[in-house]
Amino acid sequence: MKNKYFIILNVLIISLIINSCAGVIGFRKTGTAKSAIKATEQKDLPPVKFEDFENGTLAGAYNYANKAGGASANYMISTPGEPAHSGQYSAKAIVNTGTDSDWGCGFGASTSYGQGYADATGRTKISVWIKAPEGMTFYIFCNEASANGADGEFYNSPDQTGSGDWKEYIVPFDEFFRNIYSGNQTGNYELDPSGVGTVGLQVGGNQGKGVLYIDDIYLK
């Protein structure tokens, strides 16, 4: 009986010690972004505009593709009269996803506002309006600049699916996965919203051809 009470007492003491600690041990998926947001910064802040394309240009635009699999991509500014979520312009990507199911193509651009990056300190998620062919799968990437406290790491969202119409895609920063193939591999393993340098999409392979429109990218 003494041993029984001794065990119960020890369990209660250990539980009390754990619950009195300042933090709780947590576990994250391998490669998942740890958002560099302090609790004191998580308050109502106005959204930061990364790009609405109303300057009529794509800053630092680029594209890439699995050419061995026959994929291609061309990223450009839209022309007046083409689909835009708001205003006159959007970004437009003409893609051929090729025949390799591993991966197809991607495209991205910087911001035409500010100094080549957006300072979204305190924000916790990204919002992008996308008009993609129905059923087409892709992910959003958010790459840090090497500026303003950010260290040039690249981050990818979970897979998203096109609806065939304009749709707002909102992804919290802590759902992004660090890109283990591109970007700085010796950084702080935190998505630093203080220096968001590039936002774009990568489209999965073997999905045919299509046109995607991107508009109103905000950090919230």
mmCIF file of the C-alpha atoms, coordinates in Angstrom:
data_MODEL
# 
_entry.id   MODEL 
# 
loop_
_atom_site.group_PDB 
_atom_site.id 
_atom_site.type_symbol 
_atom_site.label_atom_id 
_atom_site.label_alt_id 
_atom_site.label_comp_id 
_atom_site.label_asym_id 
_atom_site.label_entity_id 
_atom_site.label_seq_id 
_atom_site.pdbx_PDB_ins_code 
_atom_site.Cartn_x 
_atom_site.Cartn_y 
_atom_site.Cartn_z 
_atom_site.occupancy 
_atom_site.B_iso_or_equiv 
_atom_site.pdbx_formal_charge 
_atom_site.auth_seq_id 
_atom_site.auth_comp_id 
_atom_site.auth_asym_id 
_atom_site.auth_atom_id 
_atom_site.pdbx_PDB_model_num 
ATOM 1   C CA . MET A 1 1   ? 0.000   0.000  0.000   1.00 0.00 ? 1   MET A CA 1 
ATOM 2   C CA . LYS A 1 2   ? 2.877   2.360  0.848   1.00 0.00 ? 2   LYS A CA 1 
ATOM 3   C CA . ASN A 1 3   ? 4.362   1.806  -2.602  1.00 0.00 ? 3   ASN A CA 1 
ATOM 4   C CA . LYS A 1 4   ? 1.028   2.642  -4.222  1.00 0.00 ? 4   LYS A CA 1 
ATOM 5   C CA . TYR A 1 5   ? 0.747   5.988  -2.393  1.00 0.00 ? 5   TYR A CA 1 
ATOM 6   C CA . PHE A 1 6   ? 4.408   6.753  -3.155  1.00 0.00 ? 6   PHE A CA 1 
ATOM 7   C CA . ILE A 1 7   ? 3.827   6.244  -6.909  1.00 0.00 ? 7   ILE A CA 1 
ATOM 8   C CA . ILE A 1 8   ? 0.689   8.419  -6.910  1.00 0.00 ? 8   ILE A CA 1 
ATOM 9   C CA . LEU A 1 9   ? 2.519   11.161 -5.016  1.00 0.00 ? 9   LEU A CA 1 
ATOM 10  C CA . ASN A 1 10  ? 5.410   11.129 -7.517  1.00 0.00 ? 10  ASN A CA 1 
ATOM 11  C CA . VAL A 1 11  ? 3.006   11.341 -10.460 1.00 0.00 ? 11  VAL A CA 1 
ATOM 12  C CA . LEU A 1 12  ? 1.272   14.349 -8.912  1.00 0.00 ? 12  LEU A CA 1 
ATOM 13  C CA . ILE A 1 13  ? 4.596   16.094 -8.257  1.00 0.00 ? 13  ILE A CA 1 
ATOM 14  C CA . ILE A 1 14  ? 5.838   15.516 -11.828 1.00 0.00 ? 14  ILE A CA 1 
ATOM 15  C CA . SER A 1 15  ? 2.520   16.747 -13.258 1.00 0.00 ? 15  SER A CA 1 
ATOM 16  C CA . LEU A 1 16  ? 2.706   19.876 -11.119 1.00 0.00 ? 16  LEU A CA 1 
ATOM 17  C CA . ILE A 1 17  ? 6.263   20.619 -12.293 1.00 0.00 ? 17  ILE A CA 1 
ATOM 18  C CA . ILE A 1 18  ? 5.358   20.186 -15.983 1.00 0.00 ? 18  ILE A CA 1 
ATOM 19  C CA . ASN A 1 19  ? 2.263   22.382 -15.758 1.00 0.00 ? 19  ASN A CA 1 
ATOM 20  C CA . SER A 1 20  ? 4.184   25.136 -14.015 1.00 0.00 ? 20  SER A CA 1 
ATOM 21  C CA . CYS A 1 21  ? 6.710   25.469 -16.869 1.00 0.00 ? 21  CYS A CA 1 
ATOM 22  C CA . ALA A 1 22  ? 6.617   28.620 -19.011 1.00 0.00 ? 22  ALA A CA 1 
ATOM 23  C CA . GLY A 1 23  ? 6.225   26.671 -22.255 1.00 0.00 ? 23  GLY A CA 1 
ATOM 24  C CA . VAL A 1 24  ? 4.963   23.363 -23.539 1.00 0.00 ? 24  VAL A CA 1 
ATOM 25  C CA . ILE A 1 25  ? 7.079   21.020 -25.646 1.00 0.00 ? 25  ILE A CA 1 
ATOM 26  C CA . GLY A 1 26  ? 5.691   20.829 -29.180 1.00 0.00 ? 26  GLY A CA 1 
ATOM 27  C CA . PHE A 1 27  ? 6.417   18.729 -32.212 1.00 0.00 ? 27  PHE A CA 1 
ATOM 28  C CA . ARG A 1 28  ? 6.278   19.833 -35.838 1.00 0.00 ? 28  ARG A CA 1 
ATOM 29  C CA . LYS A 1 29  ? 6.347   17.995 -39.144 1.00 0.00 ? 29  LYS A CA 1 
ATOM 30  C CA . THR A 1 30  ? 9.807   17.743 -40.647 1.00 0.00 ? 30  THR A CA 1 
ATOM 31  C CA . GLY A 1 31  ? 10.395  20.667 -42.987 1.00 0.00 ? 31  GLY A CA 1 
ATOM 32  C CA . THR A 1 32  ? 7.438   22.698 -41.737 1.00 0.00 ? 32  THR A CA 1 
ATOM 33  C CA . ALA A 1 33  ? 8.001   26.431 -41.356 1.00 0.00 ? 33  ALA A CA 1 
ATOM 34  C CA . LYS A 1 34  ? 8.255   27.861 -37.891 1.00 0.00 ? 34  LYS A CA 1 
ATOM 35  C CA . SER A 1 35  ? 6.685   31.270 -38.194 1.00 0.00 ? 35  SER A CA 1 
ATOM 36  C CA . ALA A 1 36  ? 8.884   34.010 -36.755 1.00 0.00 ? 36  ALA A CA 1 
ATOM 37  C CA . ILE A 1 37  ? 5.987   35.814 -35.074 1.00 0.00 ? 37  ILE A CA 1 
ATOM 38  C CA . LYS A 1 38  ? 6.144   36.751 -31.411 1.00 0.00 ? 38  LYS A CA 1 
ATOM 39  C CA . ALA A 1 39  ? 2.947   36.533 -29.383 1.00 0.00 ? 39  ALA A CA 1 
ATOM 40  C CA . THR A 1 40  ? 3.139   40.269 -28.719 1.00 0.00 ? 40  THR A CA 1 
ATOM 41  C CA . GLU A 1 41  ? 3.058   40.916 -32.477 1.00 0.00 ? 41  GLU A CA 1 
ATOM 42  C CA . GLN A 1 42  ? -0.082  38.870 -33.090 1.00 0.00 ? 42  GLN A CA 1 
ATOM 43  C CA . LYS A 1 43  ? -2.579  41.692 -33.051 1.00 0.00 ? 43  LYS A CA 1 
ATOM 44  C CA . ASP A 1 44  ? -4.826  43.454 -35.523 1.00 0.00 ? 44  ASP A CA 1 
ATOM 45  C CA . LEU A 1 45  ? -2.547  44.963 -38.141 1.00 0.00 ? 45  LEU A CA 1 
ATOM 46  C CA . PRO A 1 46  ? -3.457  46.312 -41.579 1.00 0.00 ? 46  PRO A CA 1 
ATOM 47  C CA . PRO A 1 47  ? -2.696  43.964 -44.500 1.00 0.00 ? 47  PRO A CA 1 
ATOM 48  C CA . VAL A 1 48  ? 0.559   44.555 -46.354 1.00 0.00 ? 48  VAL A CA 1 
ATOM 49  C CA . LYS A 1 49  ? 0.201   44.759 -50.123 1.00 0.00 ? 49  LYS A CA 1 
ATOM 50  C CA . PHE A 1 50  ? 2.787   42.587 -51.817 1.00 0.00 ? 50  PHE A CA 1 
ATOM 51  C CA . GLU A 1 51  ? 1.464   43.077 -55.347 1.00 0.00 ? 51  GLU A CA 1 
ATOM 52  C CA . ASP A 1 52  ? -1.787  44.079 -57.047 1.00 0.00 ? 52  ASP A CA 1 
ATOM 53  C CA . PHE A 1 53  ? -0.153  44.457 -60.499 1.00 0.00 ? 53  PHE A CA 1 
ATOM 54  C CA . GLU A 1 54  ? -1.729  47.876 -61.007 1.00 0.00 ? 54  GLU A CA 1 
ATOM 55  C CA . ASN A 1 55  ? 1.690   49.281 -61.899 1.00 0.00 ? 55  ASN A CA 1 
ATOM 56  C CA . GLY A 1 56  ? 1.257   47.320 -65.141 1.00 0.00 ? 56  GLY A CA 1 
ATOM 57  C CA . THR A 1 57  ? 4.469   45.356 -64.715 1.00 0.00 ? 57  THR A CA 1 
ATOM 58  C CA . LEU A 1 58  ? 5.941   42.211 -63.203 1.00 0.00 ? 58  LEU A CA 1 
ATOM 59  C CA . ALA A 1 59  ? 8.990   42.989 -61.081 1.00 0.00 ? 59  ALA A CA 1 
ATOM 60  C CA . GLY A 1 60  ? 11.742  40.387 -61.330 1.00 0.00 ? 60  GLY A CA 1 
ATOM 61  C CA . ALA A 1 61  ? 9.482   37.849 -63.006 1.00 0.00 ? 61  ALA A CA 1 
ATOM 62  C CA . TYR A 1 62  ? 10.851  34.424 -63.895 1.00 0.00 ? 62  TYR A CA 1 
ATOM 63  C CA . ASN A 1 63  ? 9.625   30.960 -64.819 1.00 0.00 ? 63  ASN A CA 1 
ATOM 64  C CA . TYR A 1 64  ? 11.044  27.456 -64.874 1.00 0.00 ? 64  TYR A CA 1 
ATOM 65  C CA . ALA A 1 65  ? 9.893   24.089 -66.157 1.00 0.00 ? 65  ALA A CA 1 
ATOM 66  C CA . ASN A 1 66  ? 10.658  20.407 -66.373 1.00 0.00 ? 66  ASN A CA 1 
ATOM 67  C CA . LYS A 1 67  ? 11.845  20.661 -69.952 1.00 0.00 ? 67  LYS A CA 1 
ATOM 68  C CA . ALA A 1 68  ? 12.847  16.993 -70.023 1.00 0.00 ? 68  ALA A CA 1 
ATOM 69  C CA . GLY A 1 69  ? 9.184   16.206 -69.464 1.00 0.00 ? 69  GLY A CA 1 
ATOM 70  C CA . GLY A 1 70  ? 8.012   18.664 -72.123 1.00 0.00 ? 70  GLY A CA 1 
ATOM 71  C CA . ALA A 1 71  ? 6.787   21.318 -69.681 1.00 0.00 ? 71  ALA A CA 1 
ATOM 72  C CA . SER A 1 72  ? 6.957   25.076 -70.186 1.00 0.00 ? 72  SER A CA 1 
ATOM 73  C CA . ALA A 1 73  ? 5.742   28.290 -68.567 1.00 0.00 ? 73  ALA A CA 1 
ATOM 74  C CA . ASN A 1 74  ? 5.521   31.934 -69.550 1.00 0.00 ? 74  ASN A CA 1 
ATOM 75  C CA . TYR A 1 75  ? 4.750   34.548 -66.881 1.00 0.00 ? 75  TYR A CA 1 
ATOM 76  C CA . MET A 1 76  ? 3.615   38.029 -67.920 1.00 0.00 ? 76  MET A CA 1 
ATOM 77  C CA . ILE A 1 77  ? 1.411   40.960 -67.067 1.00 0.00 ? 77  ILE A CA 1 
ATOM 78  C CA . SER A 1 78  ? -2.139  40.731 -68.402 1.00 0.00 ? 78  SER A CA 1 
ATOM 79  C CA . THR A 1 79  ? -3.515  43.078 -71.019 1.00 0.00 ? 79  THR A CA 1 
ATOM 80  C CA . PRO A 1 80  ? -6.547  45.301 -70.359 1.00 0.00 ? 80  PRO A CA 1 
ATOM 81  C CA . GLY A 1 81  ? -9.723  43.323 -70.852 1.00 0.00 ? 81  GLY A CA 1 
ATOM 82  C CA . GLU A 1 82  ? -8.258  40.035 -69.629 1.00 0.00 ? 82  GLU A CA 1 
ATOM 83  C CA . PRO A 1 83  ? -9.459  38.630 -66.291 1.00 0.00 ? 83  PRO A CA 1 
ATOM 84  C CA . ALA A 1 84  ? -8.469  40.592 -63.193 1.00 0.00 ? 84  ALA A CA 1 
ATOM 85  C CA . HIS A 1 85  ? -9.786  40.150 -59.691 1.00 0.00 ? 85  HIS A CA 1 
ATOM 86  C CA . SER A 1 86  ? -9.742  43.907 -59.150 1.00 0.00 ? 86  SER A CA 1 
ATOM 87  C CA . GLY A 1 87  ? -8.425  46.889 -61.059 1.00 0.00 ? 87  GLY A CA 1 
ATOM 88  C CA . GLN A 1 88  ? -7.108  46.731 -64.604 1.00 0.00 ? 88  GLN A CA 1 
ATOM 89  C CA . TYR A 1 89  ? -4.224  44.273 -64.413 1.00 0.00 ? 89  TYR A CA 1 
ATOM 90  C CA . SER A 1 90  ? -3.382  40.827 -63.101 1.00 0.00 ? 90  SER A CA 1 
ATOM 91  C CA . ALA A 1 91  ? -0.474  38.459 -63.674 1.00 0.00 ? 91  ALA A CA 1 
ATOM 92  C CA . LYS A 1 92  ? -0.917  35.773 -66.316 1.00 0.00 ? 92  LYS A CA 1 
ATOM 93  C CA . ALA A 1 93  ? 0.840   32.420 -66.665 1.00 0.00 ? 93  ALA A CA 1 
ATOM 94  C CA . ILE A 1 94  ? 0.544   30.272 -69.782 1.00 0.00 ? 94  ILE A CA 1 
ATOM 95  C CA . VAL A 1 95  ? 1.583   26.749 -68.823 1.00 0.00 ? 95  VAL A CA 1 
ATOM 96  C CA . ASN A 1 96  ? 2.169   23.363 -70.367 1.00 0.00 ? 96  ASN A CA 1 
ATOM 97  C CA . THR A 1 97  ? 2.616   20.904 -67.508 1.00 0.00 ? 97  THR A CA 1 
ATOM 98  C CA . GLY A 1 98  ? 4.294   18.258 -69.683 1.00 0.00 ? 98  GLY A CA 1 
ATOM 99  C CA . THR A 1 99  ? 4.099   14.499 -69.379 1.00 0.00 ? 99  THR A CA 1 
ATOM 100 C CA . ASP A 1 100 ? 6.166   13.911 -66.228 1.00 0.00 ? 100 ASP A CA 1 
ATOM 101 C CA . SER A 1 101 ? 3.892   13.485 -63.208 1.00 0.00 ? 101 SER A CA 1 
ATOM 102 C CA . ASP A 1 102 ? 6.733   14.311 -60.783 1.00 0.00 ? 102 ASP A CA 1 
ATOM 103 C CA . TRP A 1 103 ? 6.583   18.041 -61.474 1.00 0.00 ? 103 TRP A CA 1 
ATOM 104 C CA . GLY A 1 104 ? 5.651   20.449 -64.215 1.00 0.00 ? 104 GLY A CA 1 
ATOM 105 C CA . CYS A 1 105 ? 6.504   24.150 -64.095 1.00 0.00 ? 105 CYS A CA 1 
ATOM 106 C CA . GLY A 1 106 ? 6.543   27.240 -61.940 1.00 0.00 ? 106 GLY A CA 1 
ATOM 107 C CA . PHE A 1 107 ? 6.666   31.023 -62.042 1.00 0.00 ? 107 PHE A CA 1 
ATOM 108 C CA . GLY A 1 108 ? 7.057   33.900 -59.639 1.00 0.00 ? 108 GLY A CA 1 
ATOM 109 C CA . ALA A 1 109 ? 7.834   37.583 -59.249 1.00 0.00 ? 109 ALA A CA 1 
ATOM 110 C CA . SER A 1 110 ? 8.925   40.120 -56.695 1.00 0.00 ? 110 SER A CA 1 
ATOM 111 C CA . THR A 1 111 ? 6.999   43.227 -55.670 1.00 0.00 ? 111 THR A CA 1 
ATOM 112 C CA . SER A 1 112 ? 6.988   46.475 -57.628 1.00 0.00 ? 112 SER A CA 1 
ATOM 113 C CA . TYR A 1 113 ? 6.430   48.330 -54.368 1.00 0.00 ? 113 TYR A CA 1 
ATOM 114 C CA . GLY A 1 114 ? 9.202   49.210 -51.944 1.00 0.00 ? 114 GLY A CA 1 
ATOM 115 C CA . GLN A 1 115 ? 12.769  47.954 -52.245 1.00 0.00 ? 115 GLN A CA 1 
ATOM 116 C CA . GLY A 1 116 ? 12.247  44.537 -53.790 1.00 0.00 ? 116 GLY A CA 1 
ATOM 117 C CA . TYR A 1 117 ? 10.684  42.955 -50.712 1.00 0.00 ? 117 TYR A CA 1 
ATOM 118 C CA . ALA A 1 118 ? 7.689   43.458 -48.448 1.00 0.00 ? 118 ALA A CA 1 
ATOM 119 C CA . ASP A 1 119 ? 8.036   44.065 -44.727 1.00 0.00 ? 119 ASP A CA 1 
ATOM 120 C CA . ALA A 1 120 ? 5.076   42.191 -43.260 1.00 0.00 ? 120 ALA A CA 1 
ATOM 121 C CA . THR A 1 121 ? 6.345   42.012 -39.686 1.00 0.00 ? 121 THR A CA 1 
ATOM 122 C CA . GLY A 1 122 ? 3.619   40.740 -37.380 1.00 0.00 ? 122 GLY A CA 1 
ATOM 123 C CA . ARG A 1 123 ? 1.503   39.239 -40.149 1.00 0.00 ? 123 ARG A CA 1 
ATOM 124 C CA . THR A 1 124 ? 0.712   35.539 -40.030 1.00 0.00 ? 124 THR A CA 1 
ATOM 125 C CA . LYS A 1 125 ? -0.657  34.481 -43.421 1.00 0.00 ? 125 LYS A CA 1 
ATOM 126 C CA . ILE A 1 126 ? -0.661  35.129 -47.150 1.00 0.00 ? 126 ILE A CA 1 
ATOM 127 C CA . SER A 1 127 ? -3.716  35.802 -49.306 1.00 0.00 ? 127 SER A CA 1 
ATOM 128 C CA . VAL A 1 128 ? -3.582  35.320 -53.088 1.00 0.00 ? 128 VAL A CA 1 
ATOM 129 C CA . TRP A 1 129 ? -6.456  35.535 -55.553 1.00 0.00 ? 129 TRP A CA 1 
ATOM 130 C CA . ILE A 1 130 ? -5.991  32.910 -58.271 1.00 0.00 ? 130 ILE A CA 1 
ATOM 131 C CA . LYS A 1 131 ? -8.055  31.927 -61.307 1.00 0.00 ? 131 LYS A CA 1 
ATOM 132 C CA . ALA A 1 132 ? -6.785  28.460 -62.239 1.00 0.00 ? 132 ALA A CA 1 
ATOM 133 C CA . PRO A 1 133 ? -8.341  25.731 -64.386 1.00 0.00 ? 133 PRO A CA 1 
ATOM 134 C CA . GLU A 1 134 ? -10.755 23.591 -62.409 1.00 0.00 ? 134 GLU A CA 1 
ATOM 135 C CA . GLY A 1 135 ? -9.017  20.624 -60.811 1.00 0.00 ? 135 GLY A CA 1 
ATOM 136 C CA . MET A 1 136 ? -5.476  21.821 -61.583 1.00 0.00 ? 136 MET A CA 1 
ATOM 137 C CA . THR A 1 137 ? -3.183  21.314 -58.588 1.00 0.00 ? 137 THR A CA 1 
ATOM 138 C CA . PHE A 1 138 ? -0.419  23.690 -57.576 1.00 0.00 ? 138 PHE A CA 1 
ATOM 139 C CA . TYR A 1 139 ? 1.265   25.148 -54.529 1.00 0.00 ? 139 TYR A CA 1 
ATOM 140 C CA . ILE A 1 140 ? 2.074   28.735 -53.572 1.00 0.00 ? 140 ILE A CA 1 
ATOM 141 C CA . PHE A 1 141 ? 5.671   29.544 -52.772 1.00 0.00 ? 141 PHE A CA 1 
ATOM 142 C CA . CYS A 1 142 ? 6.817   32.396 -50.587 1.00 0.00 ? 142 CYS A CA 1 
ATOM 143 C CA . ASN A 1 143 ? 10.549  33.097 -50.775 1.00 0.00 ? 143 ASN A CA 1 
ATOM 144 C CA . GLU A 1 144 ? 12.394  35.323 -48.362 1.00 0.00 ? 144 GLU A CA 1 
ATOM 145 C CA . ALA A 1 145 ? 14.744  38.051 -49.509 1.00 0.00 ? 145 ALA A CA 1 
ATOM 146 C CA . SER A 1 146 ? 18.142  38.294 -47.864 1.00 0.00 ? 146 SER A CA 1 
ATOM 147 C CA . ALA A 1 147 ? 17.237  41.625 -46.315 1.00 0.00 ? 147 ALA A CA 1 
ATOM 148 C CA . ASN A 1 148 ? 15.567  43.283 -43.345 1.00 0.00 ? 148 ASN A CA 1 
ATOM 149 C CA . GLY A 1 149 ? 16.203  40.331 -41.023 1.00 0.00 ? 149 GLY A CA 1 
ATOM 150 C CA . ALA A 1 150 ? 15.080  37.647 -43.476 1.00 0.00 ? 150 ALA A CA 1 
ATOM 151 C CA . ASP A 1 151 ? 17.757  35.149 -44.512 1.00 0.00 ? 151 ASP A CA 1 
ATOM 152 C CA . GLY A 1 152 ? 16.770  33.961 -47.982 1.00 0.00 ? 152 GLY A CA 1 
ATOM 153 C CA . GLU A 1 153 ? 14.972  30.731 -47.171 1.00 0.00 ? 153 GLU A CA 1 
ATOM 154 C CA . PHE A 1 154 ? 12.276  29.446 -49.554 1.00 0.00 ? 154 PHE A CA 1 
ATOM 155 C CA . TYR A 1 155 ? 8.907   28.089 -48.399 1.00 0.00 ? 155 TYR A CA 1 
ATOM 156 C CA . ASN A 1 156 ? 6.123   26.125 -50.140 1.00 0.00 ? 156 ASN A CA 1 
ATOM 157 C CA . SER A 1 157 ? 2.466   25.838 -49.195 1.00 0.00 ? 157 SER A CA 1 
ATOM 158 C CA . PRO A 1 158 ? 0.465   22.615 -49.090 1.00 0.00 ? 158 PRO A CA 1 
ATOM 159 C CA . ASP A 1 159 ? -1.159  21.646 -52.409 1.00 0.00 ? 159 ASP A CA 1 
ATOM 160 C CA . GLN A 1 160 ? -4.038  23.780 -53.637 1.00 0.00 ? 160 GLN A CA 1 
ATOM 161 C CA . THR A 1 161 ? -6.663  23.078 -56.314 1.00 0.00 ? 161 THR A CA 1 
ATOM 162 C CA . GLY A 1 162 ? -8.038  25.392 -59.001 1.00 0.00 ? 162 GLY A CA 1 
ATOM 163 C CA . SER A 1 163 ? -11.752 26.119 -59.053 1.00 0.00 ? 163 SER A CA 1 
ATOM 164 C CA . GLY A 1 164 ? -12.077 27.439 -62.601 1.00 0.00 ? 164 GLY A CA 1 
ATOM 165 C CA . ASP A 1 165 ? -12.999 30.879 -61.257 1.00 0.00 ? 165 ASP A CA 1 
ATOM 166 C CA . TRP A 1 166 ? -11.437 33.516 -59.050 1.00 0.00 ? 166 TRP A CA 1 
ATOM 167 C CA . LYS A 1 167 ? -10.792 32.155 -55.581 1.00 0.00 ? 167 LYS A CA 1 
ATOM 168 C CA . GLU A 1 168 ? -8.965  33.581 -52.585 1.00 0.00 ? 168 GLU A CA 1 
ATOM 169 C CA . TYR A 1 169 ? -6.314  31.216 -51.280 1.00 0.00 ? 169 TYR A CA 1 
ATOM 170 C CA . ILE A 1 170 ? -5.318  31.991 -47.688 1.00 0.00 ? 170 ILE A CA 1 
ATOM 171 C CA . VAL A 1 171 ? -2.412  30.032 -46.197 1.00 0.00 ? 171 VAL A CA 1 
ATOM 172 C CA . PRO A 1 172 ? -1.059  30.633 -42.672 1.00 0.00 ? 172 PRO A CA 1 
ATOM 173 C CA . PHE A 1 173 ? 2.714   30.974 -42.597 1.00 0.00 ? 173 PHE A CA 1 
ATOM 174 C CA . ASP A 1 174 ? 3.054   28.092 -40.150 1.00 0.00 ? 174 ASP A CA 1 
ATOM 175 C CA . GLU A 1 175 ? 1.552   25.715 -42.738 1.00 0.00 ? 175 GLU A CA 1 
ATOM 176 C CA . PHE A 1 176 ? 4.374   26.368 -45.211 1.00 0.00 ? 176 PHE A CA 1 
ATOM 177 C CA . PHE A 1 177 ? 7.155   23.826 -45.713 1.00 0.00 ? 177 PHE A CA 1 
ATOM 178 C CA . ARG A 1 178 ? 10.762  24.894 -46.041 1.00 0.00 ? 178 ARG A CA 1 
ATOM 179 C CA . ASN A 1 179 ? 12.147  24.132 -49.491 1.00 0.00 ? 179 ASN A CA 1 
ATOM 180 C CA . ILE A 1 180 ? 15.044  21.723 -48.930 1.00 0.00 ? 180 ILE A CA 1 
ATOM 181 C CA . TYR A 1 181 ? 16.273  22.021 -52.532 1.00 0.00 ? 181 TYR A CA 1 
ATOM 182 C CA . SER A 1 182 ? 16.360  25.781 -53.126 1.00 0.00 ? 182 SER A CA 1 
ATOM 183 C CA . GLY A 1 183 ? 17.064  28.897 -51.111 1.00 0.00 ? 183 GLY A CA 1 
ATOM 184 C CA . ASN A 1 184 ? 19.349  29.287 -48.115 1.00 0.00 ? 184 ASN A CA 1 
ATOM 185 C CA . GLN A 1 185 ? 19.836  25.899 -46.437 1.00 0.00 ? 185 GLN A CA 1 
ATOM 186 C CA . THR A 1 186 ? 21.663  27.285 -43.395 1.00 0.00 ? 186 THR A CA 1 
ATOM 187 C CA . GLY A 1 187 ? 19.072  29.794 -42.256 1.00 0.00 ? 187 GLY A CA 1 
ATOM 188 C CA . ASN A 1 188 ? 17.046  30.032 -39.065 1.00 0.00 ? 188 ASN A CA 1 
ATOM 189 C CA . TYR A 1 189 ? 14.302  27.609 -40.187 1.00 0.00 ? 189 TYR A CA 1 
ATOM 190 C CA . GLU A 1 190 ? 11.719  30.352 -39.680 1.00 0.00 ? 190 GLU A CA 1 
ATOM 191 C CA . LEU A 1 191 ? 9.548   32.008 -42.285 1.00 0.00 ? 191 LEU A CA 1 
ATOM 192 C CA . ASP A 1 192 ? 10.476  35.643 -41.666 1.00 0.00 ? 192 ASP A CA 1 
ATOM 193 C CA . PRO A 1 193 ? 7.667   37.930 -42.884 1.00 0.00 ? 193 PRO A CA 1 
ATOM 194 C CA . SER A 1 194 ? 9.940   40.941 -42.351 1.00 0.00 ? 194 SER A CA 1 
ATOM 195 C CA . GLY A 1 195 ? 11.431  40.306 -45.812 1.00 0.00 ? 195 GLY A CA 1 
ATOM 196 C CA . VAL A 1 196 ? 9.124   38.556 -48.282 1.00 0.00 ? 196 VAL A CA 1 
ATOM 197 C CA . GLY A 1 197 ? 10.957  38.716 -51.600 1.00 0.00 ? 197 GLY A CA 1 
ATOM 198 C CA . THR A 1 198 ? 9.118   36.519 -54.113 1.00 0.00 ? 198 THR A CA 1 
ATOM 199 C CA . VAL A 1 199 ? 5.667   34.962 -54.399 1.00 0.00 ? 199 VAL A CA 1 
ATOM 200 C CA . GLY A 1 200 ? 4.662   32.498 -57.101 1.00 0.00 ? 200 GLY A CA 1 
ATOM 201 C CA . LEU A 1 201 ? 3.128   29.146 -57.977 1.00 0.00 ? 201 LEU A CA 1 
ATOM 202 C CA . GLN A 1 202 ? 4.447   25.730 -58.949 1.00 0.00 ? 202 GLN A CA 1 
ATOM 203 C CA . VAL A 1 203 ? 2.070   23.581 -60.975 1.00 0.00 ? 203 VAL A CA 1 
ATOM 204 C CA . GLY A 1 204 ? 2.124   19.800 -60.837 1.00 0.00 ? 204 GLY A CA 1 
ATOM 205 C CA . GLY A 1 205 ? 3.115   17.808 -63.907 1.00 0.00 ? 205 GLY A CA 1 
ATOM 206 C CA . ASN A 1 206 ? 1.007   15.860 -66.397 1.00 0.00 ? 206 ASN A CA 1 
ATOM 207 C CA . GLN A 1 207 ? -2.071  18.096 -66.098 1.00 0.00 ? 207 GLN A CA 1 
ATOM 208 C CA . GLY A 1 208 ? -2.219  19.399 -69.648 1.00 0.00 ? 208 GLY A CA 1 
ATOM 209 C CA . LYS A 1 209 ? -2.109  23.028 -70.759 1.00 0.00 ? 209 LYS A CA 1 
ATOM 210 C CA . GLY A 1 210 ? -3.795  26.022 -69.223 1.00 0.00 ? 210 GLY A CA 1 
ATOM 211 C CA . VAL A 1 211 ? -3.782  29.696 -68.292 1.00 0.00 ? 211 VAL A CA 1 
ATOM 212 C CA . LEU A 1 212 ? -3.660  30.929 -64.706 1.00 0.00 ? 212 LEU A CA 1 
ATOM 213 C CA . TYR A 1 213 ? -4.298  34.464 -63.475 1.00 0.00 ? 213 TYR A CA 1 
ATOM 214 C CA . ILE A 1 214 ? -2.943  35.800 -60.185 1.00 0.00 ? 214 ILE A CA 1 
ATOM 215 C CA . ASP A 1 215 ? -4.004  39.015 -58.468 1.00 0.00 ? 215 ASP A CA 1 
ATOM 216 C CA . ASP A 1 216 ? -4.107  40.919 -55.167 1.00 0.00 ? 216 ASP A CA 1 
ATOM 217 C CA . ILE A 1 217 ? -1.354  39.303 -53.135 1.00 0.00 ? 217 ILE A CA 1 
ATOM 218 C CA . TYR A 1 218 ? -1.510  40.487 -49.530 1.00 0.00 ? 218 TYR A CA 1 
ATOM 219 C CA . LEU A 1 219 ? 0.240   39.532 -46.303 1.00 0.00 ? 219 LEU A CA 1 
ATOM 220 C CA . LYS A 1 220 ? -2.212  39.613 -43.408 1.00 0.00 ? 220 LYS A CA 1 
# 
